[in-house]
Amino acid sequence: MANDTNHVVLIARFARDPELKFTPNNTPIANFSLANNHSYSSGNGEKKETVNFFSCICWGKGGQLISQYCHKGDKILVEGRLQQRSWNDKDGNKRYAVEIVVEKFQFLGSPQKSDQPQSAKPEQNTGVEVQNYEDLPETNPFDDSDLPF
């Protein structure tokens, strides 16, 4: 059976600081939200802007790097695939989510000042190097029933 195409490339800013969690078998997973601005002209020529928010997850070392070096407002390029999942909430209601599973990323822009010591920052935070995580699982090894979202 042939695979269908499911590929997402997005340049956006962090809407909040990434949150790092660990699965029961100690696999890191970063959850974060990206905000992507879109400008357009309305029918009467008025310029308008909308913002779309995208939920993202990144497994393994990639998730650790993102949670360590990225903060609200930082710009990033992510590449990956869309994933839909479902779970039952505390009240037994079926819940659904569509998120981007990040497989590659680039930090974009200059390093920003923070409370962290300079030595803890990446030497060059300009998107020069792409992180490729081919060892990401094809399916979600995390038990979705434990997720609060």
Backbone as CSV, one residue per row, in Angstrom:
resi,resn,N_x,N_y,N_z,CA_x,CA_y,CA_z,C_x,C_y,C_z
1,MET,0.845,-1.175,0.000,0.000,0.000,0.000,0.889,1.237,0.000
2,ALA,0.579,2.177,-0.860,1.361,3.408,-0.963,0.978,4.382,0.143
3,ASN,1.955,5.154,0.580,1.690,6.184,1.589,1.117,7.423,0.935
4,ASP,0.146,8.036,1.563,-0.346,9.337,1.130,0.613,10.398,1.655
5,THR,0.517,11.590,1.117,1.394,12.669,1.548,0.801,13.388,2.751
6,ASN,1.600,13.545,3.770,1.224,14.277,4.981,2.478,15.006,5.433
7,HIS,2.645,16.234,4.959,3.880,16.979,5.212,3.530,18.427,5.535
8,VAL,4.047,18.929,6.634,3.788,20.293,7.080,5.118,21.022,7.230
9,VAL,5.189,22.235,6.707,6.325,23.125,6.927,5.734,24.444,7.411
10,LEU,6.240,24.925,8.536,5.652,26.108,9.154,6.744,26.968,9.766
11,ILE,6.700,28.263,9.505,7.544,29.230,10.203,6.616,30.034,11.092
12,ALA,6.905,30.040,12.380,6.009,30.693,13.331,6.775,31.058,14.589
13,ARG,6.055,31.658,15.531,6.632,32.027,16.823,5.956,31.237,17.936
14,PHE,6.715,30.990,18.993,6.164,30.273,20.148,5.114,31.144,20.817
15,ALA,3.929,30.593,20.999,2.842,31.306,21.668,3.004,31.214,23.187
16,ARG,3.767,30.244,23.635,4.067,30.054,25.060,5.361,29.264,25.147
17,ASP,5.948,29.210,26.330,7.144,28.402,26.521,6.800,26.926,26.330
18,PRO,7.692,26.155,25.704,7.444,24.714,25.555,7.364,24.029,26.923
19,GLU,6.585,22.957,26.978,6.437,22.172,28.203,7.041,20.792,27.956
20,LEU,7.994,20.393,28.768,8.651,19.098,28.613,8.084,18.111,29.621
21,LYS,7.666,16.951,29.124,7.169,15.863,29.970,7.936,14.600,29.598
22,PHE,7.741,13.568,30.399,8.389,12.290,30.130,7.343,11.187,30.199
23,THR,7.465,10.212,29.292,6.578,9.060,29.307,6.995,8.153,30.459
24,PRO,6.177,7.154,30.800,6.559,6.225,31.869,7.906,5.542,31.641
25,ASN,8.291,5.336,30.366,9.602,4.731,30.102,10.690,5.791,29.875
26,ASN,10.432,7.030,30.373,11.403,8.119,30.403,11.740,8.703,29.031
27,THR,10.846,8.612,28.064,11.037,9.240,26.768,10.570,10.691,26.857
28,PRO,11.428,11.664,26.503,11.014,13.062,26.568,10.030,13.416,25.449
29,ILE,9.095,14.307,25.765,8.162,14.820,24.769,7.877,16.283,25.099
30,ALA,8.085,17.158,24.117,7.817,18.585,24.303,6.492,18.926,23.642
31,ASN,5.650,19.625,24.371,4.389,20.155,23.852,4.537,21.665,23.765
32,PHE,4.107,22.235,22.641,4.176,23.680,22.507,3.167,24.152,21.476
33,SER,2.889,25.428,21.505,1.941,26.044,20.592,2.660,27.108,19.793
34,LEU,2.436,27.118,18.480,3.042,28.112,17.605,1.970,29.034,17.047
35,ALA,2.299,30.316,16.939,1.406,31.315,16.360,1.958,31.730,15.004
36,ASN,1.088,31.708,13.993,1.478,32.019,12.626,0.577,33.143,12.125
37,ASN,1.173,34.277,11.760,0.422,35.437,11.272,0.187,35.331,9.776
38,HIS,-0.976,35.820,9.342,-1.320,35.824,7.919,-1.965,37.168,7.597
39,SER,-1.392,37.899,6.634,-1.947,39.183,6.194,-2.640,38.999,4.853
40,TYR,-3.733,39.719,4.680,-4.457,39.663,3.420,-5.235,40.959,3.241
41,SER,-5.697,41.184,2.013,-6.511,42.355,1.720,-7.952,41.916,1.597
42,SER,-8.843,42.665,2.246,-10.265,42.350,2.141,-10.784,42.841,0.792
43,GLY,-12.030,42.561,0.512,-12.628,42.946,-0.769,-12.570,44.433,-1.035
44,ASN,-12.580,45.269,0.000,-12.532,46.720,-0.196,-11.109,47.274,-0.126
45,GLY,-10.092,46.404,-0.160,-8.705,46.834,-0.160,-8.111,47.071,1.218
46,GLU,-8.898,46.863,2.249,-8.409,47.053,3.610,-7.487,45.893,3.988
47,LYS,-6.332,46.228,4.547,-5.378,45.192,4.954,-5.823,44.602,6.286
48,LYS,-5.875,43.273,6.343,-6.275,42.582,7.563,-5.221,41.557,7.928
49,GLU,-5.223,41.180,9.203,-4.270,40.182,9.677,-4.990,39.196,10.588
50,THR,-4.679,37.924,10.409,-5.214,36.891,11.286,-4.053,36.111,11.883
51,VAL,-4.307,35.476,12.998,-3.308,34.637,13.649,-3.899,33.251,13.813
52,ASN,-3.153,32.260,13.405,-3.541,30.866,13.600,-2.600,30.245,14.618
53,PHE,-3.149,29.416,15.489,-2.363,28.741,16.515,-2.332,27.246,16.203
54,PHE,-1.149,26.652,16.308,-0.961,25.241,15.995,-0.317,24.527,17.172
55,SER,-0.931,23.435,17.605,-0.344,22.596,18.659,0.703,21.704,18.032
56,CYS,1.833,21.555,18.726,2.936,20.748,18.220,3.468,19.841,19.328
57,ILE,4.030,18.711,18.906,4.762,17.835,19.818,6.065,17.437,19.148
58,CYS,7.067,17.226,19.958,8.358,16.761,19.451,8.913,15.754,20.443
59,TRP,9.209,14.558,19.955,9.670,13.451,20.791,11.186,13.435,20.905
60,GLY,11.685,12.847,21.968,13.105,12.541,22.125,13.988,13.754,22.327
61,LYS,15.213,13.640,21.823,16.210,14.694,22.010,15.756,16.015,21.397
62,GLY,15.040,15.946,20.296,14.529,17.170,19.679,13.631,17.936,20.626
63,GLY,12.767,17.225,21.318,11.890,17.864,22.290,12.669,18.494,23.423
64,GLN,13.719,17.816,23.863,14.563,18.379,24.925,15.240,19.663,24.459
65,LEU,15.767,19.669,23.233,16.437,20.863,22.711,15.470,22.034,22.595
66,ILE,14.283,21.767,22.073,13.289,22.833,21.924,12.913,23.392,23.289
67,SER,12.670,22.523,24.260,12.264,23.015,25.582,13.405,23.746,26.289
68,GLN,14.630,23.397,25.966,15.783,24.034,26.605,16.085,25.409,26.019
69,TYR,15.973,25.557,24.707,16.451,26.767,24.053,15.369,27.699,23.532
70,CYS,14.107,27.287,23.522,13.057,28.115,22.942,12.124,28.668,24.007
71,HIS,11.665,29.878,23.769,10.788,30.568,24.705,9.708,31.307,23.938
72,LYS,8.694,31.741,24.644,7.598,32.494,24.051,8.159,33.639,23.209
73,GLY,7.673,33.750,21.969,8.106,34.811,21.062,9.232,34.430,20.131
74,ASP,9.983,33.365,20.437,11.073,32.934,19.562,10.503,32.392,18.257
75,LYS,11.257,32.591,17.186,10.840,32.142,15.860,11.501,30.804,15.537
76,ILE,10.731,29.910,14.902,11.234,28.577,14.560,10.607,28.105,13.255
77,LEU,11.340,27.290,12.529,10.802,26.578,11.377,10.636,25.133,11.808
78,VAL,9.429,24.595,11.646,9.205,23.191,11.961,8.751,22.470,10.705
79,GLU,9.128,21.211,10.630,8.745,20.349,9.523,8.307,19.029,10.129
80,GLY,7.199,18.515,9.653,6.707,17.266,10.205,5.436,16.808,9.528
81,ARG,4.553,16.223,10.331,3.304,15.686,9.791,2.159,15.987,10.745
82,LEU,0.947,16.015,10.199,-0.233,16.186,11.031,-0.642,14.848,11.612
83,GLN,-1.105,14.898,12.845,-1.573,13.680,13.525,-2.882,14.016,14.239
84,GLN,-3.872,13.157,14.070,-5.123,13.309,14.804,-5.170,12.215,15.854
85,ARG,-5.584,12.571,17.061,-5.716,11.580,18.113,-6.978,11.869,18.902
86,SER,-7.404,10.873,19.649,-8.599,11.040,20.473,-8.375,10.379,21.820
87,TRP,-9.131,10.820,22.814,-9.067,10.266,24.160,-10.371,10.611,24.853
88,ASN,-10.596,9.989,25.981,-11.760,10.301,26.805,-11.309,11.177,27.962
89,ASP,-12.026,12.287,28.178,-11.673,13.175,29.284,-12.181,12.607,30.606
90,LYS,-11.969,13.360,31.679,-12.354,12.895,33.025,-13.831,12.560,33.128
91,ASP,-14.656,13.269,32.338,-16.102,13.056,32.383,-16.566,11.989,31.401
92,GLY,-15.632,11.341,30.706,-15.975,10.285,29.761,-16.338,10.784,28.375
93,ASN,-16.169,12.077,28.119,-16.463,12.644,26.800,-15.305,12.383,25.847
94,LYS,-15.625,12.026,24.616,-14.610,11.791,23.593,-14.050,13.140,23.154
95,ARG,-12.728,13.304,23.196,-12.053,14.533,22.806,-11.124,14.227,21.631
96,TYR,-10.912,15.228,20.779,-10.066,15.069,19.600,-9.064,16.211,19.528
97,ALA,-7.921,15.932,18.936,-6.908,16.966,18.707,-6.175,16.655,17.408
98,VAL,-5.832,17.705,16.691,-4.957,17.604,15.527,-3.720,18.416,15.874
99,GLU,-2.561,17.810,15.705,-1.318,18.479,16.075,-0.238,18.166,15.053
100,ILE,0.791,18.990,15.079,1.949,18.773,14.216,2.961,17.947,15.001
101,VAL,3.359,16.812,14.444,4.430,16.003,15.020,5.715,16.487,14.343
102,VAL,6.550,17.168,15.105,7.760,17.795,14.566,8.834,16.733,14.370
103,GLU,9.354,16.660,13.146,10.410,15.709,12.815,11.737,16.405,12.528
104,LYS,11.679,17.648,12.059,12.866,18.472,11.811,12.535,19.884,12.255
105,PHE,13.546,20.636,12.641,13.312,22.029,12.976,14.576,22.838,12.820
106,GLN,14.409,24.157,12.718,15.510,25.110,12.691,15.158,26.245,13.630
107,PHE,16.078,26.614,14.491,15.919,27.824,15.277,16.157,28.995,14.328
108,LEU,15.314,30.005,14.377,15.450,31.161,13.491,15.661,32.420,14.319
109,GLY,16.393,33.372,13.762,16.611,34.636,14.444,17.838,34.599,15.322
110,SER,18.101,35.715,15.945,19.259,35.855,16.823,18.906,35.383,18.220
111,PRO,19.904,34.911,18.972,19.632,34.552,20.358,19.128,35.776,21.117
112,GLN,18.145,35.556,21.974,17.596,36.647,22.769,18.167,36.582,24.172
113,LYS,18.226,37.724,24.826,18.721,37.768,26.195,17.756,37.040,27.104
114,SER,18.307,36.328,28.065,17.466,35.629,29.028,18.208,35.544,30.346
115,ASP,17.587,34.894,31.317,18.202,34.732,32.625,19.255,33.628,32.632
116,GLN,19.303,32.827,31.553,20.257,31.721,31.506,21.658,32.264,31.245
117,PRO,22.686,31.589,31.778,24.053,31.995,31.465,24.318,31.839,29.974
118,GLN,25.145,32.705,29.417,25.414,32.692,27.984,25.946,31.335,27.522
119,SER,26.714,30.636,28.352,27.274,29.348,27.950,26.195,28.289,27.767
120,ALA,25.015,28.492,28.335,23.940,27.518,28.194,23.157,27.717,26.903
121,LYS,23.408,28.826,26.207,22.717,29.116,24.958,23.429,28.421,23.802
122,PRO,22.709,28.118,22.702,23.398,27.576,21.531,24.388,28.614,21.003
123,GLU,25.513,28.147,20.458,26.519,29.078,19.976,25.974,29.947,18.856
124,GLN,25.158,29.364,17.991,24.592,30.130,16.898,23.142,29.713,16.745
125,ASN,22.243,30.607,17.026,20.817,30.320,16.990,20.213,30.992,15.765
126,THR,20.763,30.681,14.570,20.337,31.367,13.360,19.737,30.439,12.324
127,GLY,19.435,29.210,12.678,18.800,28.306,11.733,19.765,27.656,10.776
128,VAL,21.053,27.669,11.067,22.040,27.101,10.163,21.933,25.584,10.109
129,GLU,21.682,24.955,11.224,21.672,23.497,11.286,20.256,22.969,11.484
130,VAL,19.894,21.992,10.672,18.588,21.354,10.804,18.755,20.122,11.671
131,GLN,17.876,19.956,12.647,17.876,18.750,13.471,16.947,17.738,12.805
132,ASN,17.449,16.560,12.514,16.652,15.526,11.863,16.475,14.365,12.827
133,TYR,15.263,13.967,13.057,14.978,12.916,14.023,14.258,11.771,13.329
134,GLU,15.031,10.956,12.617,14.449,9.834,11.892,14.049,8.697,12.821
135,ASP,14.511,8.735,14.076,14.185,7.658,15.000,12.872,7.914,15.734
136,LEU,12.111,8.946,15.315,10.810,9.176,15.941,9.887,8.000,15.661
137,PRO,9.078,7.615,16.617,8.160,6.501,16.389,7.099,6.885,15.374
138,GLU,6.681,5.918,14.557,5.617,6.149,13.586,4.284,6.357,14.278
139,THR,4.086,5.691,15.385,2.855,5.869,16.150,3.219,6.454,17.504
140,ASN,2.266,6.963,18.167,2.485,7.597,19.454,2.648,6.519,20.519
141,PRO,3.858,6.344,21.101,4.058,5.304,22.109,3.516,5.718,23.468
142,PHE,3.070,6.960,23.597,2.568,7.481,24.853,1.097,7.137,24.990
143,ASP,0.679,6.708,26.128,-0.711,6.367,26.379,-1.520,7.658,26.444
144,ASP,-2.341,7.928,25.409,-3.091,9.171,25.320,-4.040,9.395,26.492
145,SER,-4.445,8.362,27.184,-5.378,8.540,28.284,-4.764,9.323,29.434
146,ASP,-3.430,9.396,29.488,-2.753,10.142,30.543,-2.610,11.628,30.224
147,LEU,-2.902,12.031,28.973,-2.703,13.415,28.586,-3.847,14.285,29.077
148,PRO,-3.520,15.449,29.631,-4.558,16.331,30.137,-5.156,17.231,29.079
149,PHE,-4.751,17.094,27.835,-5.262,17.969,26.766,-5.733,17.147,25.600
